[in-house]
Structure formats: C-alpha cells, structure tokens
C-alpha cells in the first residue's frame, strides 16, 4: 500500500477504496486492447488453417511412404552377434598387426646383424686377398733329419727310429719314406733322450675328431698332425702296412692309456704287423710282452656267453668299417660301435670308439659298448680319456729301455698268419 491505497500497477494509478482506477484504466486502454485481441484472433485462425494443411500433407506422406513393419526381436540379437564378431575380428587383426610388427623388428635387427657380419667378412676377404698375394710360408715346422739313407739310388727313411738314429732328439713332425712306400709322408715322431724313436699312428685326446670314418678314410688316414702332438688322428692303414713290412726286423706296438682320474697304463705287443689292403689290413702280433693295462687284445671273458674270450680276441683279425664289414659277427661291429677297428665278435679293446666325456656311460645311453675301451683295465662301460698307439723296432724296445717282459707270452698260431705273404 501507499498512503492506504491499493497499487496494482503503475498504469492504474492509485485507487482506494473504490475501483475507479480500474475504470479509468479500461477507459484509457480498451481501444488498444480490443485491437490486440483482434490481431491475436487472426493469428490463431491462420495457425488453425496451417494446422489443417499440415495434417493433410502428413496424411499424404503416410500414404506414399507407409510405416515399416516392426523389427523382429531376433533380428536385433543377430545384429548384436554380428557386431560382436566384427569387434572380435578387429581385435584379432590388431593382435596380428602387433605380432607382425614385432617380427618385422626382429627381422630388421637380424638384417642389421647379418649386414654387419657381411661387412666383417668382406673386410676379412680383403685381408686374405692381400695375404694371398704374399709368398706362401709354412706355419708348422717340419723338422729335417740329416744323414738320409740311399738304397740302390733311392732315398728312404724307414721310420722315426731311423730319424733318432741320426742323432735327432727333438719330437715333432718329420717326413719318412719306408722302403715300399711310393712317396714320403708326414708322421709325428716321439723321440726321447735315450734315442728311442716312436712312430705314432693313433692319438685320442679330447674327442675333437670323429673316428666313425669309411674304409678309404681309414686306409689313407684322417685327422691332423701337429708339432706338439696335441691333435687327434689316424695315420692310415696303408702307411702302417708299409712301415711294419719293410724289413725282417719286427716291430713292437705300445698302447698308452689314460683314464679320467689321470691314471696312466701301457700294454706292449711284440712282432706287430698290419697287412695289405688285399688282406683287409689284417692285424697280427707275436705275443703280449707286458704292461700294467693288461692284454685286452687276447680277449676278455665277460661272463655273458661261453666263448666270450675267443669271440673278443683281436689277433689276426681283419680291419672293418661301416662300409666294409670283415668281422666274424653276423652283424656289422664297426657300424654298431661307430668306428673302424680290428673287430671279432666284437671286441675287448676298442681304442677308436666314441668319445664319452667323463668316461662313464651305459647300455641305456648308447645301446652298445661303443666307447674307448680297454676291458682288462676298466670295464666295457668305461670310456678312456686319452690313448695312443705307436710302434718301434722290436730290438730297440728291449735294448733301449730294458723293458721287463711281464705277463704271459702269447704265441700266434698258424691260422693267425697273414694271407698275403708278399706283404
């Protein structure tokens, strides 16, 4: 209130307590209000007319484009499943892309590594090409023996004892030319201060050389000779033959063995020979001289079947390889045991067998006793660490070292003589 008068709107002014102000208001504004109301009525009429037209248009559109049928609920499920499959495929493709990216990175790294290696090899080739332009030089010293023997105008050195007889006292590599040899060949000579010259024809040290070779390889020899005798090799059956058959003076064979505990033992055999290829490089000896390793070449009774000792003796046995079977077994001992050797049915001494680090092995591991065996010292399931086989003229063994003839003497029978008497 204002001065006890009602104020509804400033346009009405103040009135109290009658409605005179309202009357004045209506008098003042009636004309304009009527006009506004007429305008509103016209607008409403236009809107109503537009509504009718709009309804007609909507009805026409519905007639032209009828409503689609309601989507079946199963169709929605199918669409959801398809969507899921699409998402799964996308995930799988993404994983494949990631994997291919990883592989690509690996291949890139490998390419870079190989490229570096190729670069290094190219540099090495350039170095070797430069080196090849230089004159050849021997990297291994082959020693010379003075006082070479001439027989009927032919130069020959029989063996390493022949070299020692010239006054040589240094072990190493020497050329020898036995009487029946077509040409000289290289051997390792083990020469001591007493003047004993041993010709080494077999050496096992570390398993670096595979002794499972064929007939030709055993015939010609394999492995590598070194001036310090620290390599494995087989000199060759043909060379052993011409050395042991060149004179009436017989040779002695010494077998040196070492086990994995560092113990060393030997076995010596008198009148050792290896026959010609026509007789399959048959090995014969006169008798066992002695040694603390025992006489495995005479065979061992393993207690497995009667005749074990006879079946495992080696005297007068021909040489066998996996491709040239000359043993007395219905199978092939050399193929079964993995090396060339003078096999019977099959062996009691087998120094060319498979190299087993540590020595111990079993039938379960190998299927057969194919190790480096000397059964009169260790049993057949123990493979030795080191072996050597070397020969020297028999008189030198007895005179030069005063070798004790311990052990029984085993004379060779008539059936043990070599077939080819012209050896």
C-alpha positions, 0 to 999 in steps of 0.5 A, a space after each residue: 500500500 501507499 498512503 492506504 491505497 491499493 497499487 496494482 500497477 503503475 498504469 492504474 494509478 492509485 485507487 482506494 477504496 473504490 475501483 475507479 482506477 480500474 475504470 479509468 484504466 479500461 477507459 484509457 486502454 480498451 481501444 488498444 486492447 480490443 485491437 490486440 485481441 483482434 490481431 491475436 484472433 487472426 493469428 490463431 485462425 491462420 495457425 488453425 488453417 496451417 494446422 489443417 494443411 499440415 495434417 493433410 500433407 502428413 496424411 499424404 506422406 503416410 500414404 506414399 511412404 507407409 510405416 515399416 513393419 516392426 523389427 523382429 526381436 531376433 533380428 536385433 540379437 543377430 545384429 548384436 552377434 554380428 557386431 560382436 564378431 566384427 569387434 572380435 575380428 578387429 581385435 584379432 587383426 590388431 593382435 596380428 598387426 602387433 605380432 607382425 610388427 614385432 617380427 618385422 623388428 626382429 627381422 630388421 635387427 637380424 638384417 642389421 646383424 647379418 649386414 654387419 657380419 657381411 661387412 666383417 667378412 668382406 673386410 676379412 676377404 680383403 685381408 686374405 686377398 692381400 695375404 694371398 698375394 704374399 709368398 706362401 710360408 709354412 706355419 708348422 715346422 717340419 723338422 729335417 733329419 740329416 744323414 738320409 739313407 740311399 738304397 740302390 739310388 733311392 732315398 728312404 727313411 724307414 721310420 722315426 727310429 731311423 730319424 733318432 738314429 741320426 742323432 735327432 732328439 727333438 719330437 715333432 713332425 718329420 717326413 719318412 719314406 719306408 722302403 715300399 712306400 711310393 712317396 714320403 709322408 708326414 708322421 709325428 715322431 716321439 723321440 726321447 733322450 735315450 734315442 728311442 724313436 716312436 712312430 705314432 699312428 693313433 692319438 685320442 685326446 679330447 674327442 675333437 675328431 670323429 673316428 666313425 670314418 669309411 674304409 678309404 678314410 681309414 686306409 689313407 688316414 684322417 685327422 691332423 698332425 701337429 708339432 706338439 702332438 696335441 691333435 687327434 688322428 689316424 695315420 692310415 692303414 696303408 702307411 702302417 702296412 708299409 712301415 711294419 713290412 719293410 724289413 725282417 726286423 719286427 716291430 713292437 706296438 705300445 698302447 698308452 692309456 689314460 683314464 679320467 682320474 689321470 691314471 696312466 697304463 701301457 700294454 706292449 705287443 711284440 712282432 706287430 704287423 698290419 697287412 695289405 689292403 688285399 688282406 683287409 689290413 689284417 692285424 697280427 702280433 707275436 705275443 703280449 710282452 707286458 704292461 700294467 693295462 693288461 692284454 685286452 687284445 687276447 680277449 676278455 671273458 665277460 661272463 655273458 656267453 661261453 666263448 666270450 674270450 675267443 669271440 673278443 680276441 683281436 689277433 689276426 683279425 681283419 680291419 672293418 668299417 661301416 662300409 666294409 664289414 670283415 668281422 666274424 659277427 653276423 652283424 656289422 661291429 664297426 657300424 654298431 660301435 661307430 668306428 673302424 677297428 680290428 673287430 671279432 665278435 666284437 671286441 675287448 679293446 676298442 681304442 677308436 670308439 666314441 668319445 664319452 666325456 667323463 668316461 662313464 656311460 651305459 647300455 641305456 645311453 648308447 645301446 652298445 659298448 661303443 666307447 674307448 675301451 680297454 676291458 682288462 683295465 676298466 670295464 666295457 662301460 668305461 670310456 678312456 680319456 686319452 690313448 695312443 698307439 705307436 710302434 718301434 723296432 722290436 730290438 730297440 724296445 728291449 735294448 733301449 729301455 730294458 723293458 721287463 717282459 711281464 705277463 704271459 707270452 702269447 704265441 700266434 698260431 698258424 691260422 693267425 698268419 697273414 694271407 698275403 705273404 708278399 706283404 
